[in-house]
Each structure stands twice: as C-alpha cells, then as structure tokens.
C-alpha cells in the first residue's frame, strides 16, 4: 500500500480504513514512511479531521505497534490506575498524584511525555533530577511499580513506538492541536500500559493548548468515548489553566514545589484542590473508596 495514496485520500477529505491506518502505523515503526510522508498525513488529518472510526483504528494500531503490559501475573493486590493531563504552564500535578495514589493502595505505572507546544512535560521535570532514569526497560518499570507503588517514566522502547515517532513529528509541524491525533496519542500509551482505570485532566485557558472551553469539552468527550469503547474505564475533569498552577514554573522549581507539597511544607490552594479531586476520582474508579467523600 503506497504511502502517497494514503496521504492523497486524507488530503482530499476521504476516510481512511483500518488497513490504511495500519499501514501508516507500521510505516512509522519500521521506517518505511519518511518524516515528510508522516508529516504530510499528520497535516492532512489536522486540516480534514478523523472520524470516530478512524480515531479508534489509529488508537488501536498505535497501542499494538509494540508490546503491551499485563499486570495480572504480578499479584499486586490493588488496581492499576493512572492520570493524564493535556498539559499547561506549571502543571506539576502528576508529581504529587502518583505517590498519593500509591499511599492509598493503588499501583501507578505513569507513562508520561515531554513538552508539546508551549506546555511543559512531566518527563522534562523528572530529567532535572540527577540520575533519574526516564527511559527504563519494561522489567525495571515493573520492579519500580511493584516495589514503590508508582513510577513516573517515559515510554519504554517497546511501548507504543509508533506514537513516539508521531509525537515528535507533530511537535515540529504545527499539528499538535488535532483532537483525534491527541486522543490516539494519549490513549495508545495508556492502553499499552495495561491500566484498569484512567482519569483525564483536560486543561483549558490561555496556559493550555485547548484555550477555549468548547475545545476542551470536545477533547474530553473524544478521550472518554474512545477509552471506554476500548474497555478502559475513564473519566475526565476540565480544569482551569488561565494562570500558573501552584507557586512555581520551571522544571527544577516545580520538582521542588512537589516535594514541599508531599512533605506538607507548602500547599497552594488551587494545586491542592485539583490534585485531591483527581485522586478522589481515581480512588472511586479503582474501588478503593466508595464515594468522593470517602476518598
């Protein structure tokens, strides 16, 4: 199946079938699609959109472009949960949320990303810690989750490799703000991680890429619909990003603020409210709490 034919179909406003999308994803992984061809299809998808079936097909293909994790044999004794944020300036919630959930009995294999557009990435923050390994092997990730209850890492080499390449291409080709591409990117990593529950923090405001409430609502609906359709129980909260979240902005400063938050030294009210609300949603979703009040 020729790459240029697939690109032409979407360029002209056509609908791609699962086999065409599968060929695109396979080409991302084996290198048979060039950077230019992948960028062209990303732009065509950005301009003409992907319908629900195309988005589901892309999500599934990227999920299975590498290995997937199965935690059944680990006998962990708690649900496998995670949270994902669409990103914003000063968004450091993941740094507190993962250990907080672990303390409540959940297990959190948090597969995070780097900055996309103008929003900061959790991995960039973790890279500011000397010696921290953000790209572990699957065995190391399993050991960390089993021992500490949580791990905040990047994609392992064999986890959704198609997304890793497409993610980098979107960042430099002005195709970040495509809801179908965002949906497939986020959920392919989460589905490959073997989760049993997911909560999405969809940011809106001038510090988020989804600047309008309408776009945030559309993204939240897309993510929840595709995730639940794929068998992953998912909820979404839409939160404000019209100002920096917390006291600080910048990788090292945000890590330091997270440590202060966890140790009880300083907890900015908005940051505390959002973090605890997301935790409560996950604890109820994972049946570790009967209600939000209990959580």
N, C-alpha and C positions, 0 to 999 in steps of 0.2 A: 504494500500500500504506500503510494508516494506521498511524502510529506507535503509537497506543494498542492496536491489535490485536496488534502485535508484542510490546509490553510485556506485554499480558494473557497471551499464550501462555507466555512465560517466567515470569511471576508465578505462573501456575497449574502450573508444573512441566513444561511441554511442551518439545519440542525444536524449535529454530529451523532452518529450511532455509537453504541458501546464498543464496537470493533475499531472504529476510527479513533476514539478516545484511548482505547487500549494500545493502539499502535503509537500514538503520541507519547504516552507514558513510558512504554517500552523503549522508545527512541531517546527519551530523556535519560534513562538508566544506562543503556548500552552505548550512548554517544552517537548513534546514527542520525539523530537530529542535531543540527548545528545550533549554535547560540542564536544566530539570526533567524532560523526557522522557528525555534521555540519562542523567541521574542515576537515574531510575526503572529503566531497563533494566540499568544497572550494578548496582544493588542487587538486582534480581531474579536476575541472573547470579551475584552474590555468594552469595545465600541458597540458590539452587537448583542452581548449578553449570552448567557447559557440558561436554558430552561431547567426545570427541576430534574428531569430525567438525565440531562447532560451533567448537571452538577453531581447527582448521585453516582453516575458512572465514573466521573473523574475522581470523586472521593474514594470509591471502591478500588479503582485501578491504582491510585497512589498508595492507598493503605496496603495493598498486596504487592507493591513494587519491590518490597524487601521482606524481611522476616517480621512476624508478629509475636507479641509476647503473650504467654499463657501462664497465669499465676496459680492455676489450680493445684499444681504439684507442690507448691511452697508451704501449704498448710499455715497460712499467716494468721488466721483467726480474726480477721477484720476485713471490711470492704476495701476494694481498690478504688480510690477516689482521686479526682483532680479538678483543678480550676484553671480556666484560661481567660486572660484579659486581651481585649483587642488593642490595648496599648494607649499610653498617654504620657504626658510630661510629668515626671516624678512618681510614676506608678510603681510602687515597691511592695504591693500587697502580697505577691507570691512569696516573698522572703519571710514573711511572718505566717502566712496561712498554712504553708506546708508543715512546719513543725507544730503549729497549733492543732492541726487535724491529727497528726501522729500522736500527740499527747492525749487525744480523745479516743484513740484506738483504731484509727483509720491507717491505711497504707497509701502513700502518695508518690508514685513514680512520675514526677512532674517533668515532662518533656517541653522545654522552653525554647524560645527563639531569640534572635538578635534584633537590634533596632530595625524598624521598617519605616521608610519615610522619615518623618521628624520625631517619631515616638521611640523612646528608649526600650531596649530589650533586656529581659531578665538575665540572659547569658552574659551580656556586657557587664552587668553589675557583678555577677559571680566571678568573672575574669579579673576583677580588681582585687580579689583575694589571692595573695601569693600562694602558689602551689595547688590551688583548686583545679580539679580536672573536670572540665565541662563536656568532654567527649569520651566517656568511659566505654568499655566493652559491655556487652549485654550481661555477662557474668558479674562484672563489677557493679552494674546498676542493680541487679537482683540482690547482691550481697548488701549493698547500702540500704536498700528498702527493707530487706529482712532484718538488718541489724538496728537501724536508726528509725525506721518507720517512714522515712521520706528521703527523697533525693531530688535535687533541682539540677538538671543536666540538659545538654543539647541532644539532638538526635544521635543515636549510635550509628555507626557506619552502615548497618544493615536495616535500619528502621526508616521506612518511607523515604528511600533515597531519591525518588522522583521529585518529591516535594522540596528536598534540599536544593536541588538544581533550579527548579522553577521559582522558588522563593528568591534566590539571588538574582535571577533574571528580572523578575517583577520589580525588584527594588531599584534597578538602574534603567528601567524602560518606562517609568511613569504609568505602570499598570497595577499599582498597589490597591487602589480604591475600587476594585471589582468585587462585588459581593459574592458571586459564585466562586471566584478564584480564592477569595479569603475563606469561604466556607470549606472548600475542598482542602485547602492547606491546613487549616486548624484541625479539622476532623480526621484527616488521614493520619496525622501523628497521634491523636488521642485514641482512635480505634486500634491502631497498631500497638498501642501501649497496653491493651487488654483491660481497659477500665470497666468498672461496674457502675459508675456514676460520674457525671460531669456537671459543673456549674460554670456558666459563662458570664464574665463581667464585660458587658458591652459599653464602652465609653462613648460619651457624646459631649460636644462642646469644642471650643477653639483650641484646646490642647490635645484633641483626639483627631484621628483621620476621619471619623464619622462626625463631622461638625454639626450636622442637623439631627434633630430628634427623629425625623422621618427616615433618614438613612440608618440610624441606629436601630430603629424598630424593624426595618426591613432586614437588616443583618441578623438581628436576634431571631426573627421568625425563620429565616433561612437556616441558621445554625441548628435551632431546636428541631425543626421539621426533619432535616436530613439526618441528624444524630439519632433521634428517636426512631426514625424509619430504618436506621441501620442496627437497631437493637440496643443502643446505648441510652439509658435514662438520663435526660438532660433538661436543665432549666437555665434561664438567663435572667440576669438583672441588668437594667440600664442605669448607669451611674454617671454623675456629673464630672466633666473634666474641663471646666472653664477656668480652673486655677490649679496650680501645682498641688498634688496630693501629698499632704504631710508638710514637714518643715523644710525639706531639702530637695535639691535637684542636682544630679551628677552621680556617677556610678559609685565612687568611694563613699561619698556623703550619704547616699541612700542605704548602702550596706550598714553604715554606722548607725543611721537612724533606726533601721530594722533591729539591730542589736539592742539599742536603747528601748525600743518598743517591747521586745520579748523579755527583757530583764525588768521591765516596769519603771524604768527611769524617766521616760517621757513618752506620752501617747497623745498625739494630736487628735482632736475630736473627730474630724471627718475621716481620717485614716482608720481610727478605731471603729467607727460606725460601719464603714464599708467592709472592713476585714471581718468583723464579727457577723455581719449579715451574710456574707458569702460562706463563712464557716457553718453558720446555722443551716443554710440551705443544703449544704453537703452532708451534714450530720443527719438531717431528716431523710435525705435521699438515700443515704447509706444505712438507714435504720439503726443508727447509733443514738438517736433521740426520737422521741415520739412526736414532738412538736417544736416549733421555733422557740417557744417559751422555755421548754426543757433544754434545748440546745444552748 
